[in-house]
């Protein structure tokens, strides 16, 4: 599948019109439902390959991939399988029982991690995940998302000394027919 076909498939399977409230609290007339593309093996495989390539290109020193729960976990797993890099799951909050971890998976302080995200709007969720990684002693200077909605995520992550790379922008996906 080439990039044009993948953009078209993302639009076909994940683009919804209506009245939606985004994580940021802002209302929007369209929504890119990540679960509609992450739960399709054909699309997940393609995205995992592209994410792994992007990690190699933009975060060559990364020894791990990290994906925030719940939306980016499948993407991190797919990129991990393709790249051979182990991955971590970043919980929104420590689970409060068992090991009480916010990060799931094995790691050592000082390792370089590349964050993988699904759809980035304002960058708040990604910034929170990066903060959790850094609090655990991990380094993270690159985040890669499937779709950048072009609504401030790049600037927000830059304020945290993280460069956001995207496979596609919302403009790319919305203009695909």
N, C-alpha and C positions, 0 to 999 in steps of 0.2 A: 504494500500500500504506500503510495507516495504521499507527500505532505498535503497536497490539495485534497486527495481522497480522504485522508484522516481528518482534516478540518471539516470537510463535508459530513463525514460520519459523526463527528462530535456535535455538529449543529443538528443533524437529523435525529440523533438519539438523546441529546442532553438539553437542547434549547427549549425553554418553556416561556410562554407569554402569559401575563396576568399581573396581579398586584402582589409583590413579594417583599418581605422584610428580610434584609440581609443581616449577617452576623453583627455588622457594625451598627445596626438599628435603622439604617437608611432604607427607604422604600425604593423599589425598582420595578420597571415594567417587564423586565425579562430576568430569567434565572437560568444558569447553566448547572443542571443537576448532575453533580459529579458521580453519584451512585449509578446513574443511567449509563455512564461510560466505563466506570470502574468494575462493574459487575458483568461486563461482556468480555469473555475470554479473548475474542479477536481484537478488540480495542485495547484491552489491558496489555496484551502481548506487545502490540505496536508501541504503546506508550512506555512500557518497561524498557524496550530496546532503545527508544529515543532518550529516555531519562538516563539510562546507563551511559550512552554516548555523550550526553551533555555533562554528566558528572566527570567522565574522563577528560573532557575538553576544558571545562570551567573550574573543576576542583580536583586537579590531578593528584594532589597530596592527600585527598580524603582516604581514610582507612575504614570509614563506616558511612552508611546512609542513615538518615533519621526521618521518620514520618509521623506527624502529629495524628493522634486519634481523632476521630474514627476515619475521616475521609481519606487521609493519605496513606494509611497502613497498606492497603492493597497495592498502591503505586510503589511504595518503598520495597515491598516484598518482590514485586515484578522487576524493579530495577536491581535489587539484590541478586535475584536469580540470574539476570542477564550479565551483571558486572562481576559477580563473584564476591562482592563486598558484603560483609554482614550488615544487618540493619538493626536500628533501635526503634522502639515505639515510644513516643512522647505523649504521656497522658496529660489531660487538661489539669488534673489535680492528682496528688498522691491518692492512691486508692483507699487508704484508711484501714486496711486489714492486711493479713499475710505479711509480705515484705514491706508494705507501705511505700513502694517505689513510685516515683513519677516517671522515671525512665525504665523501660523494660528491655532486657537484653544485656549482654555482657560487654563491658568496655573498661578501658583504663583511662584515668585522668591524663590529659595532654593530647589525646588523639584528635585528629582533624576529622570533622563530620560535615557532610553536605546534607542540608535539609531538603527534602522533597515535599512539595505541596501540590494540591489539586488546583483549585481556583483561588487566586489571590485578588482581593478587592482593596481594602485599606491596609493590609499587611499586619493587622493586630494579632491574629492567631499565629502567624509565622513568627512574629517578634516574641510572643509569649513562649513559643517552643524553643526559640534560640536562647532566651533567657534561662530556661530550664536546663538546656544543654550546657551552657556556660556555668551555671551554678553547680553543676556536677563535675566541673573541671575540664570540660571538652571545649575544643576550639571550633567555631563555625563562622566562616566568612562568605559562604556562598549558599544561596537557596535557589532551587530550580522548581518552577511550577509548570503545570500543563497549560493553564490559561491565566494570563494577567488581564484582569478586567480594565486595566489602565485608569484606576481610580485612586492612586496614591500609594499603592503598595511598594513601588520601587523607591520612592522618597522615604517612606516610613522605615524600610529595612536599611536604607543608606544611613539613616540616623543611628542605627545600631551597628554600623560598620559591616554591613552585609550587602553583597551585590546580588540582586534578584535577576535571574535569567528565566526566560519563559520559552516553552516550546512554541506557543502561539499566543497572540493577543486576542482580546475579545473582538476587536475589529476584524482580525483574520477570520475568526470563526463565524461571526455574524454576516460577513460578506460572502461566505462560501455557499454556493448553490449547485 
